[in-house]
Amino acid sequence: MKKLLSIMAIATLIFAGTLTAKAATVQSLSSNVQTVMTAATVSLIQDDGGTDTAEEISFHQELKNRFVEGGPGFMGIVLLCLILGLAFAIERIIYLNLSTTNTQKLADNVEEALKSGGLDAAKEVCRNTKGPVASIYYQGLERADEGIDSAEKAIIAYGGVQMGQLEKNVSWISLFIAIAPMLGFMGTVIGMIDAFDKIQAAGDMNPSLVAGGIKIALLTTVFGLIVAIILQVFYNYIIAKIDSIVNSMEDASITLIDMLVENKKN
């Protein structure tokens, strides 16, 4: 009986030691797995950030490289066309926005001034108002003492002057719109000529010989078209703005003549 109890005690100790060893092993493995997963997560996060940064850097670097690969000659001229075209476009947009006037409000103020203070009061209202419409009103009122026909002629003549001011420098924008793709096509032709010169010199149709020239040709064309598209958008906006102001000038001129006729009757 004592031997049996001794054997059972020894077996119990061995079993308990085994369980303890297994628990320690499991805990160690769990700790190792958690450490590995944490390291992997940090690595993934760093990799994602690094990838985004690499992509961002590569986009700007790629754009710069493509521009440089196009050749400094034609690509520089195309870039100059974009800069000058945008400069003229921004100048015209600012000028046209400053030239925009609330013609209905101006007509009401001039009509009220004519009824209350006469021509001098109406001219004072025009002097204090900016824009071509106010200038046309002032010129018409300036000639109103000479008759309706003189006032109408002054309005028409000065309207032509104001229209010329509105359209100033617009032709330069259209010029750059036309030149930019032409320069791109010229770069294309020169690149193709360079490619064929290399084929002739090598005496063999090797794709690696002509790849550089063809790539330059395509790059100059692409950048020339991009410049033309950008400037065309600004050009169309400017033309639409000019048409709107000219229509306002014409309507305001008719309204002024009617006011002068009514003032003469009174």
VEXDREN-2710 file (C-alpha; in Angstrom, 1 decimal):
% VEXDREN-2710
k/r/px/py/pz
1/MET/0.0/0.0/0.0
2/LYS/2.8/2.4/0.8
3/LYS/4.5/1.5/-2.5
4/LEU/1.2/2.3/-4.3
5/LEU/0.9/5.6/-2.5
6/SER/4.5/6.5/-3.3
7/ILE/4.1/5.6/-7.0
8/MET/0.9/7.8/-7.2
9/ALA/2.7/10.7/-5.5
10/ILE/5.6/10.4/-7.9
11/ALA/3.2/10.2/-10.9
12/THR/1.3/13.3/-9.6
13/LEU/4.6/15.3/-9.3
14/ILE/5.7/14.3/-12.8
15/PHE/2.2/15.2/-14.3
16/ALA/2.2/18.6/-12.5
17/GLY/5.7/19.3/-13.8
18/THR/4.7/18.4/-17.3
19/LEU/1.7/20.8/-17.1
20/THR/3.8/23.6/-15.8
21/ALA/6.4/23.1/-18.6
22/LYS/3.6/23.0/-21.2
23/ALA/2.0/26.2/-19.8
24/ALA/5.4/28.0/-19.8
25/THR/6.0/26.8/-23.4
26/VAL/2.5/28.0/-24.5
27/GLN/3.0/31.4/-22.8
28/SER/6.5/31.8/-24.5
29/LEU/5.0/30.9/-27.9
30/SER/2.1/33.4/-27.4
31/SER/4.6/36.1/-26.4
32/ASN/6.7/35.3/-29.5
33/VAL/3.7/35.4/-31.8
34/GLN/2.5/38.7/-30.3
35/THR/6.0/40.2/-30.8
36/VAL/6.1/39.0/-34.4
37/MET/2.6/40.3/-35.2
38/THR/3.5/43.7/-33.7
39/ALA/6.7/43.9/-35.7
40/ALA/4.8/42.9/-38.8
41/THR/2.1/45.6/-38.2
42/VAL/4.7/48.3/-37.7
43/SER/6.5/47.1/-40.8
44/LEU/3.3/47.3/-42.8
45/ILE/2.5/50.8/-41.6
46/GLN/6.0/51.9/-42.4
47/ASP/5.8/50.3/-45.8
48/ASP/2.5/52.0/-46.6
49/GLY/3.8/55.4/-45.6
50/GLY/6.9/54.8/-47.5
51/THR/5.0/53.7/-50.6
52/ASP/2.8/56.8/-50.5
53/THR/5.8/59.0/-50.2
54/ALA/7.6/57.1/-52.9
55/GLU/4.5/57.5/-55.2
56/GLU/4.2/61.2/-54.4
57/ILE/7.9/61.8/-55.0
58/SER/7.9/59.6/-58.1
59/PHE/4.9/61.6/-59.6
60/HIS/6.7/65.0/-59.3
61/GLN/10.0/63.4/-60.3
62/GLU/8.4/61.7/-63.3
63/LEU/6.9/65.0/-64.5
64/LYS/10.2/66.7/-64.1
65/ASN/12.0/63.9/-65.9
66/ARG/9.5/63.8/-68.7
67/PHE/9.9/67.6/-69.2
68/VAL/13.7/67.3/-69.2
69/GLU/13.6/64.3/-71.6
70/GLY/11.6/66.4/-74.1
71/GLY/14.6/68.6/-74.7
72/PRO/15.4/72.1/-73.3
73/GLY/14.9/73.7/-76.6
74/PHE/11.3/73.1/-77.6
75/MET/10.1/72.3/-74.0
76/GLY/11.5/75.6/-72.8
77/ILE/9.7/77.5/-75.5
78/VAL/6.4/75.7/-74.8
79/LEU/6.8/76.5/-71.1
80/LEU/7.4/80.2/-72.0
81/CYS/4.2/80.2/-74.1
82/LEU/2.3/78.9/-71.1
83/ILE/3.7/81.5/-68.7
84/LEU/3.1/84.4/-71.1
85/GLY/-0.3/83.2/-72.1
86/LEU/-1.4/82.8/-68.4
87/ALA/0.0/86.3/-67.7
88/PHE/-2.1/87.9/-70.4
89/ALA/-5.2/85.8/-69.4
90/ILE/-5.0/86.8/-65.8
91/GLU/-4.5/90.4/-66.6
92/ARG/-7.6/90.4/-68.9
93/ILE/-9.7/88.5/-66.3
94/ILE/-8.8/91.1/-63.6
95/TYR/-9.5/94.0/-66.0
96/LEU/-12.8/92.6/-67.2
97/ASN/-14.0/91.9/-63.7
98/LEU/-13.2/95.5/-62.7
99/SER/-15.0/96.7/-65.8
100/THR/-18.3/94.9/-64.9
101/THR/-21.0/97.3/-63.8
102/ASN/-24.5/97.0/-62.6
103/THR/-26.0/98.7/-65.6
104/GLN/-29.6/98.7/-64.3
105/LYS/-28.5/100.5/-61.1
106/LEU/-26.4/103.0/-63.1
107/ALA/-29.3/103.7/-65.4
108/ASP/-31.6/104.3/-62.5
109/ASN/-29.2/106.7/-60.8
110/VAL/-28.5/108.6/-64.0
111/GLU/-32.2/109.0/-64.7
112/GLU/-32.9/110.2/-61.2
113/ALA/-30.0/112.6/-61.4
114/LEU/-31.3/114.0/-64.8
115/LYS/-34.7/114.6/-63.2
116/SER/-33.4/116.2/-60.1
117/GLY/-30.2/118.0/-61.1
118/GLY/-30.0/118.0/-64.9
119/LEU/-27.0/117.0/-67.0
120/ASP/-24.3/118.1/-64.5
121/ALA/-25.7/115.9/-61.8
122/ALA/-26.0/112.9/-64.2
123/LYS/-22.4/113.4/-65.3
124/GLU/-21.3/113.5/-61.7
125/VAL/-22.9/110.1/-61.2
126/CYS/-21.0/108.7/-64.2
127/ARG/-17.7/110.2/-63.0
128/ASN/-18.1/108.4/-59.7
129/THR/-18.8/105.0/-61.4
130/LYS/-16.2/102.8/-62.8
131/GLY/-16.5/100.7/-66.0
132/PRO/-17.0/101.3/-69.7
133/VAL/-20.7/101.7/-69.4
134/ALA/-20.3/104.7/-67.2
135/SER/-17.7/106.2/-69.6
136/ILE/-20.1/105.8/-72.5
137/TYR/-22.9/107.5/-70.4
138/TYR/-20.6/110.4/-69.6
139/GLN/-19.6/110.9/-73.3
140/GLY/-23.2/110.8/-74.3
141/LEU/-24.2/113.3/-71.6
142/GLU/-21.3/115.5/-72.6
143/ARG/-22.7/115.9/-76.1
144/ALA/-26.4/116.1/-75.0
145/ASP/-26.4/119.9/-75.3
146/GLU/-25.6/119.6/-79.0
147/GLY/-28.6/117.4/-79.7
148/ILE/-29.6/113.8/-79.6
149/ASP/-27.8/113.0/-82.9
150/SER/-24.5/114.3/-81.5
151/ALA/-25.0/112.4/-78.3
152/GLU/-25.7/109.2/-80.2
153/LYS/-22.6/109.6/-82.4
154/ALA/-20.5/110.2/-79.4
155/ILE/-21.9/107.0/-77.7
156/ILE/-21.2/104.9/-80.8
157/ALA/-17.7/106.3/-81.3
158/TYR/-16.7/105.9/-77.7
159/GLY/-18.3/102.5/-77.5
160/GLY/-15.9/101.4/-80.2
161/VAL/-13.0/102.7/-78.2
162/GLN/-14.2/100.9/-75.1
163/MET/-14.6/97.7/-77.1
164/GLY/-11.0/97.9/-78.2
165/GLN/-9.9/98.3/-74.6
166/LEU/-11.8/95.2/-73.6
167/GLU/-10.2/93.1/-76.4
168/LYS/-6.7/94.4/-75.7
169/ASN/-4.1/91.6/-75.5
170/VAL/-6.7/88.9/-76.3
171/SER/-5.0/88.3/-79.6
172/TRP/-1.8/87.4/-77.8
173/ILE/-3.6/84.6/-75.9
174/SER/-4.9/83.2/-79.2
175/LEU/-1.4/83.4/-80.6
176/PHE/0.1/81.3/-77.8
177/ILE/-2.8/78.8/-78.2
178/ALA/-1.8/78.3/-81.8
179/ILE/2.0/78.3/-81.3
180/ALA/2.2/75.8/-78.4
181/PRO/0.9/72.7/-80.3
182/MET/2.8/73.8/-83.4
183/LEU/6.0/73.8/-81.4
184/GLY/5.1/70.4/-80.1
185/PHE/4.5/69.1/-83.6
186/MET/7.8/70.6/-84.7
187/GLY/9.5/68.7/-81.9
188/THR/7.8/65.6/-83.1
189/VAL/9.1/66.0/-86.6
190/ILE/12.7/66.7/-85.3
191/GLY/12.5/63.7/-83.1
192/MET/11.4/61.5/-85.9
193/ILE/14.2/62.9/-88.1
194/ASP/16.7/62.1/-85.4
195/ALA/15.4/58.6/-85.1
196/PHE/15.8/58.0/-88.9
197/ASP/19.3/59.5/-88.8
198/LYS/20.2/56.9/-86.2
199/ILE/18.7/54.1/-88.3
200/GLN/20.7/55.3/-91.3
201/ALA/23.9/55.5/-89.4
202/ALA/23.5/52.1/-87.8
203/GLY/22.3/50.4/-91.0
204/ASP/19.9/48.3/-88.9
205/MET/16.3/48.7/-87.7
206/ASN/17.0/48.4/-84.0
207/PRO/14.1/49.5/-81.8
208/SER/16.5/50.8/-79.1
209/LEU/18.1/53.2/-81.6
210/VAL/14.8/55.0/-82.5
211/ALA/13.1/54.8/-79.1
212/GLY/14.7/57.9/-77.7
213/GLY/13.8/60.1/-80.7
214/ILE/10.2/58.8/-80.8
215/LYS/9.8/59.5/-77.0
216/ILE/11.0/63.0/-77.4
217/ALA/8.6/63.5/-80.3
218/LEU/5.7/62.3/-78.2
219/LEU/6.6/64.3/-75.2
220/THR/6.9/67.6/-77.0
221/THR/3.5/67.0/-78.7
222/VAL/1.8/66.1/-75.4
223/PHE/3.1/69.2/-73.5
224/GLY/2.2/71.5/-76.5
225/LEU/-1.3/70.2/-76.5
226/ILE/-1.6/70.6/-72.7
227/VAL/-0.5/74.2/-72.9
228/ALA/-3.0/74.9/-75.7
229/ILE/-5.9/73.3/-73.8
230/ILE/-5.2/75.3/-70.6
231/LEU/-5.0/78.6/-72.5
232/GLN/-8.1/77.7/-74.5
233/VAL/-10.2/77.5/-71.4
234/PHE/-9.1/80.9/-70.2
235/TYR/-9.6/82.3/-73.7
236/ASN/-13.1/81.1/-74.0
237/TYR/-13.9/82.6/-70.5
238/ILE/-12.5/86.0/-71.6
239/ILE/-14.4/86.0/-74.8
240/ALA/-17.6/85.2/-73.0
241/LYS/-17.0/88.0/-70.5
242/ILE/-16.3/90.5/-73.3
243/ASP/-19.5/89.6/-75.1
244/SER/-21.4/90.0/-71.8
245/ILE/-20.0/93.5/-71.2
246/VAL/-20.5/94.5/-74.9
247/ASN/-24.2/93.5/-74.7
248/SER/-24.5/95.6/-71.5
249/MET/-22.9/98.5/-73.2
250/GLU/-25.4/98.3/-76.2
251/ASP/-28.4/98.0/-73.9
252/ALA/-27.2/100.9/-71.8
253/SER/-26.6/103.1/-74.8
254/ILE/-30.2/102.6/-76.0
255/THR/-31.5/103.3/-72.5
256/LEU/-29.4/106.5/-72.3
257/ILE/-30.8/107.8/-75.7
258/ASP/-34.3/107.1/-74.4
259/MET/-33.6/109.1/-71.2
260/LEU/-32.1/112.0/-73.2
261/VAL/-35.1/112.1/-75.5
262/GLU/-37.5/112.1/-72.5
263/ASN/-35.4/114.8/-70.8
264/LYS/-35.6/117.0/-73.9
265/LYS/-39.4/116.7/-73.9
266/ASN/-39.5/117.8/-70.3
END
